[in-house]
Amino acid sequence: NKVQYDDFDFRVLRCEHFEIHFYDRESDQVVEDFGRMAERWYERYARNFQYAFNEKKPILVYANKADFQQTNAIPGFLSQGTGGVTESVKDRLIMPLAGTYGETDHVLGHELIHSFQYDIASAQRGGGATGFDQYPAWFIEGMPEYMSLGRENPHTAMWMRDAVLHDNVPTIKEMSESGEYLSLIH
């Protein structure tokens, strides 16, 4: 069992496409800003994918990483590196606010792509995450990173430059079949 130090008295901010669950450590202004970020990402992705959610998606937002790691909404322990989680079964997103609006916006944009992926996969194959068995991890995680960061990102450029300089750019087949590139979906 996870150690839970605090009790959280959640309230709900209802937006056009989301129900944002938050508690008193977050100011109303921050939560309203978070809601605007979520709606902005939704509009962008709905336009890009030409797809709309059938119902509002719940988002559980924690004031900080320590509170997020106490969540019982996700079984098991969350590593320090976990920025957020999108659950396919309960169709919800769970994340902490990051240190800056920019970091929070990036994680929110990344996780909302997973919501679209799960929705589209379930509509296509009738089973949410079960349809994901057919997609490689580089695609499932690569798409959210690319779409939330944009085409020009210094960190990604550094990785690519290093791979090219060391003649270590994998093929699509290698990324899809080699265990080296197959990480778990978060």
VMD Tcl script that draws the C-alpha trace (Angstrom):
set ca {
  {0.00 0.00 0.00}
  {1.11 3.51 -0.68}
  {1.71 5.71 2.32}
  {-0.84 8.50 2.33}
  {0.09 11.44 4.48}
  {-2.81 13.70 3.64}
  {-6.52 13.58 2.98}
  {-7.57 15.47 -0.11}
  {-10.98 17.12 -0.25}
  {-11.51 17.28 -4.01}
  {-13.76 19.76 -5.76}
  {-14.63 19.79 -9.46}
  {-14.19 22.48 -12.09}
  {-16.35 21.65 -15.09}
  {-15.09 22.81 -18.47}
  {-16.53 22.15 -21.91}
  {-14.64 18.84 -22.40}
  {-13.22 18.05 -18.96}
  {-14.09 17.67 -15.30}
  {-11.02 18.82 -13.38}
  {-10.79 17.40 -9.86}
  {-8.61 19.51 -7.54}
  {-8.28 20.36 -3.85}
  {-7.65 23.38 -1.65}
  {-3.86 23.57 -2.05}
  {-4.41 24.79 -5.59}
  {-5.71 28.32 -6.06}
  {-8.85 28.77 -8.11}
  {-6.85 30.90 -10.57}
  {-4.29 28.13 -11.16}
  {-7.05 25.57 -11.71}
  {-8.88 27.90 -14.11}
  {-5.61 28.40 -16.02}
  {-5.15 24.62 -16.08}
  {-8.68 24.26 -17.50}
  {-7.87 26.79 -20.25}
  {-4.69 24.86 -21.09}
  {-6.67 21.60 -21.30}
  {-9.31 23.15 -23.56}
  {-6.65 24.73 -25.78}
  {-4.92 21.33 -26.22}
  {-8.28 19.67 -26.83}
  {-9.20 22.10 -29.62}
  {-5.80 21.66 -31.28}
  {-5.90 17.86 -31.13}
  {-9.58 17.57 -32.09}
  {-8.80 19.63 -35.19}
  {-5.64 17.63 -36.02}
  {-7.27 14.22 -35.53}
  {-10.70 15.30 -36.78}
  {-12.09 13.54 -33.73}
  {-14.18 14.65 -30.75}
  {-14.71 13.07 -27.34}
  {-18.20 11.67 -26.74}
  {-18.18 12.70 -23.09}
  {-16.24 14.84 -20.65}
  {-12.95 13.37 -19.46}
  {-12.00 13.49 -15.78}
  {-8.63 14.97 -14.86}
  {-7.30 14.56 -11.32}
  {-4.77 17.30 -10.71}
  {-2.49 17.35 -7.68}
  {-0.82 20.48 -6.33}
  {2.65 18.93 -6.40}
  {4.68 15.78 -7.08}
  {4.64 14.59 -3.44}
  {0.83 14.68 -3.34}
  {0.65 13.00 -6.76}
  {2.80 10.11 -5.55}
  {0.26 9.44 -2.76}
  {-2.61 8.94 -5.20}
  {-4.62 5.77 -4.85}
  {-6.17 6.36 -8.27}
  {-3.24 4.43 -9.77}
  {-2.15 1.08 -8.36}
  {1.52 0.63 -7.61}
  {4.20 3.19 -6.98}
  {4.97 6.12 -9.24}
  {8.59 6.84 -10.03}
  {10.04 10.32 -9.60}
  {10.21 10.58 -13.38}
  {6.48 10.03 -13.93}
  {4.98 13.35 -14.96}
  {1.43 12.10 -15.39}
  {-0.65 9.05 -16.21}
  {-3.54 8.52 -18.58}
  {-5.67 5.52 -17.65}
  {-7.37 3.73 -20.48}
  {-9.75 1.63 -18.37}
  {-11.21 4.47 -16.28}
  {-10.67 6.96 -19.10}
  {-9.04 9.62 -16.93}
  {-5.85 11.63 -16.66}
  {-3.94 12.00 -13.38}
  {-1.07 14.46 -12.96}
  {0.57 16.97 -10.64}
  {1.12 20.62 -11.34}
  {4.76 21.07 -12.31}
  {7.14 23.81 -11.22}
  {6.16 26.12 -14.09}
  {3.15 26.62 -16.32}
  {5.30 25.58 -19.28}
  {6.17 22.22 -17.71}
  {2.56 21.64 -16.66}
  {1.35 22.55 -20.15}
  {3.79 20.10 -21.77}
  {2.78 17.16 -19.53}
  {-0.92 17.99 -19.97}
  {-0.50 18.13 -23.76}
  {1.39 14.83 -23.73}
  {-1.18 13.02 -21.58}
  {-4.16 14.36 -23.54}
  {-2.72 12.78 -26.69}
  {-3.00 9.44 -24.87}
  {-6.69 10.20 -24.19}
  {-7.21 10.73 -27.90}
  {-5.19 7.59 -28.72}
  {-7.26 5.45 -26.32}
  {-10.54 6.90 -27.59}
  {-9.63 6.43 -31.24}
  {-8.27 2.91 -30.63}
  {-11.46 1.89 -28.80}
  {-13.63 3.36 -31.54}
  {-11.63 1.50 -34.19}
  {-11.20 -1.82 -32.43}
  {-13.84 -1.78 -29.71}
  {-11.53 -2.06 -26.74}
  {-9.54 1.00 -25.63}
  {-6.04 -0.06 -24.66}
  {-6.56 -3.52 -26.18}
  {-6.23 -1.92 -29.61}
  {-2.86 -0.59 -28.51}
  {-1.29 -4.04 -28.62}
  {-0.76 -3.50 -32.32}
  {1.14 -0.20 -32.03}
  {4.84 0.04 -31.13}
  {5.84 1.94 -27.98}
  {7.92 4.42 -29.98}
  {4.71 5.49 -31.73}
  {2.54 5.55 -28.59}
  {5.05 7.71 -26.70}
  {6.65 9.44 -29.68}
  {3.43 11.00 -30.93}
  {2.61 12.73 -27.61}
  {6.15 14.06 -27.25}
  {6.25 15.34 -30.82}
  {2.81 16.92 -30.66}
  {3.27 18.48 -27.23}
  {6.80 19.83 -27.85}
  {6.62 20.70 -31.54}
  {9.00 19.94 -34.36}
  {11.89 22.01 -33.06}
  {12.96 20.96 -29.59}
  {16.57 21.38 -28.40}
  {16.52 18.24 -26.23}
  {15.22 16.04 -29.05}
  {17.62 17.68 -31.51}
  {20.51 16.81 -29.17}
  {19.50 13.12 -29.13}
  {19.15 13.02 -32.90}
  {22.44 14.83 -33.47}
  {24.19 12.36 -31.15}
  {22.59 9.36 -32.91}
  {23.65 10.66 -36.33}
  {27.21 11.46 -35.19}
  {27.61 7.95 -33.76}
  {25.87 6.20 -36.67}
  {23.22 4.93 -34.27}
  {19.92 5.99 -35.88}
  {17.60 2.98 -35.66}
  {15.32 1.95 -38.48}
  {11.55 1.80 -37.99}
  {11.82 -2.00 -37.98}
  {14.51 -1.94 -35.26}
  {12.45 0.42 -33.12}
  {9.37 -1.75 -33.56}
  {11.01 -5.13 -32.89}
  {14.06 -4.58 -30.68}
  {13.55 -4.71 -26.92}
  {15.95 -1.76 -26.63}
  {13.25 0.60 -27.92}
  {10.19 -1.04 -26.40}
  {9.34 0.70 -23.16}
  {6.13 0.37 -21.20}
  {3.34 2.80 -21.91}
  {2.82 5.12 -18.97}
}
mol new
graphics top color blue
foreach p $ca { graphics top sphere $p radius 0.5 }
foreach p [lrange $ca 0 end-1] q [lrange $ca 1 end] { graphics top cylinder $p $q radius 0.2 }
display resetview
